[in-house]
């Protein structure tokens, strides 16, 4: 998906590498703006201010990575938009579904590592949505289904009609790992690593070194987070 989105700016700038940087910046700006506007419109001014402030801090922390077309960076703000859409949909606002489908597919196609997290967030949102017992808007449901088919048509078409599809390559990769004895990260180390990255003064706001508590993994904060 990211290649299709970046193709436009790259073409407009005559194939210069600057087009990739401009495209990555536009993706981030549009997703952050859409997330803030969607929250203001559907959830009120207080929620909108919280989301807008959080996205501003996150964007400041990303710094020059905002213009990087590297997939782990370019999907950060789209995934924030995806979470906002899941949140608003869980509260019974079906108009979030089409944007949810687009943002989710974009993130998963950018990096397969987001698949489990995206599905988990969607499952929680779906459970909450069912619990609200509000009527479904068939128009938005059908529209999101059509958009989902549209954005997944290229990889599915490549898998069916191409010589070697990416989906098949991913499946073979994960199946081949099952018979190998690979080192495991472990839950404890994984939690400490995530907590280090997600500290209020951590690298997500641009701090490569913690400094405040020393360069250690704060396992106590991990449990709280």
N, C-alpha and C positions, 0 to 999 in steps of 0.2 A: 504493500500500500504506500509506503513512504516514497518509493521510486516514482509512482504515478503522481503523487502530490508534488514532488520536487521537480518533475519534468517540466511543468509550466514555467516557473521562474528561470530554470536553466535554459529553456528555449527562448524566453524573452530576452535574456542577456547573452544571446548568441553562443551558448555553450560554454561560457566562461565559468571557472570554478566558483566565482562570486555568487552565481545563481544558486548554488547549493546552500551557501550561508544565508542568503536572503530568504530562500524557501524555508529553511529551518527556523529562522526568526519569525517569519509570518505564521508558521504553524503554531509556535508557542504563543504569539500575541493573540491570534484568533481564538485559540482554546482557552487561554486565561480570560479573555474578554467575554467569551460565551459562557464560561462557568460563573463569572461574577454577575453578568446580566441575567442569567437563568435563575440564580439564587435570589437576586433582588426582586425579580418578577414574580417568582412562585413562592418564596419562603419569607419575604419581608426584608426590611431595611437592616435589622440587626444581624440576621444570618448573612445577608449580602455583604455587610461591612466586615464580618469575620472572615468570610471566604476571600474577599478582595484583599484584605490585609495579609492573610496567609499566603496567597498567591504572589503578592508583591514581595514578601520576605523570601519566598522560595525562588522567585526570579532573580532577586538580588544575590542570593547565594549561588545560583547557577552561573552568574557572571558571564564570561565569554562562552560558556558551554551552551548558552541560549542560541548561538548561531552555529553550533556544531551539528552537522548532519549525521553524526554517528548515532546509530539507533538507540543505545541505552540512554543517550541524552535527549534525543528528539521526542521520545515518548513520555517524558516526565509530565509536562503540562497537559498533553492529551489524556493521560491516565487520571490526572486530577479532574479533568472535565468528566471523564467516565464515572468517577466516584460521585461527583455532584449529581449527575444524571440518575445514577442508581438511587441516591438519597431522595431526590425529588419524586422519582417514580414510586419508591416505597411508600411515600406519603399519599399516594393516590392520584398523582398527576401524570396521566398517560402521555401527555405531549412531550415528555422527556424520552420516551422510548426510541424514536427515530435517531436522535442524537446519541443516545446510549449505544445503539447498534453500531453506528459509524465509529464512535470513539473506541469502543471495545474491540472491534475488528481491526482498527488501525494499530492499537497497542499490541495485540496478539500477533499480528503480521509483522510488526516491527521487531519483536523479540518474543520467542516462544516461551521464555522464562516467565512472562507475565500471565500465561494461560491459567495456571492454577489459582493465582491471586484474583484474576478477573472473574473466573467462574465462582470462586468463593464469595466475592463481593456481590455478584449477581444472585447467587443462591440466597444469601441473607436478605437482599432487597426483595426478591420474589416472595420469600416467606412473610416478610413484613407487609408486602403489597396485598397478599391474600388475606392477611389478618385484618386489614382495614375494611374489607368487605364493601368497598366502593365499586360502582359499576365500571366495567371496562369500556373504553372507547375503541370500537372496532376499527375505525379509520386509522388511528395511530398504530394499532396492532398490525394491521395489514401493511401499512406503510413501512414499519420497521422490519417486518418479514421480507418485503421486497428489497429494501436496502441491504439487508443481511445477505440475501442471495446475490445481489449485485456486486458487493465488495468481495465476496468469496468466489465469484465466478472465475476470475483469472487464475488463482492457484488451483481450483478444481479442474478448470479446463486444461491447464498445463499438465496436471496429473493424468488426465484421461487421454489427451491427444499428443502430449509431448513425449520426448524420448525418456526423460527422467524428471519426474516432478519433485518439487521441494517437499511436499507432504510425505511422499514415499521415502525420500532421503531422511527426513526426520524420524519416521517410524523405524527405518532400519537402524539408525543411529541408537535410538533408545533400546531397541530389542537386542542389539549386539552388546550393550553394556550389561545386560542381565547376567551373562555368563562370566563376567570378569570381576575380579576382586579389586575394586577401586577404593581408595581411601575415602572415608566418610567424614563429613564435617561435624556431624553430631548436633543435637538440639542445643546443648549448653553453649558451645562455641558459636553456633549460628545466632543464638539469641544475644550473646554478648556483642558480636560483630554488628548486628542490626541496631542494638541500643547505642553503640558508639557512633554509628552513622546518624541516628535519629535524635541524639541529644539536643536540647534546646540551643546549645552553643556548639553543636557539632558541624560536620562537613556539609550538611544540607543548606547551611547559611554561609558557606564559603570558607569554613575553618578546616584546614587540612590537619592541623594539630589541635588537640583539645586545650591544652594549656591550663585551663581553669582548675581541673582536678588532676592534671598530669596526663600523660599519654598512656592510659590504662583502659581496659574494658570494664565499664561500670556495671557489673552484673546485678547489683541491687536496683539500679535504675531500670534495667531490662525488665525485671519482674513488675515494677510499677507501671512501665509503659505498656 
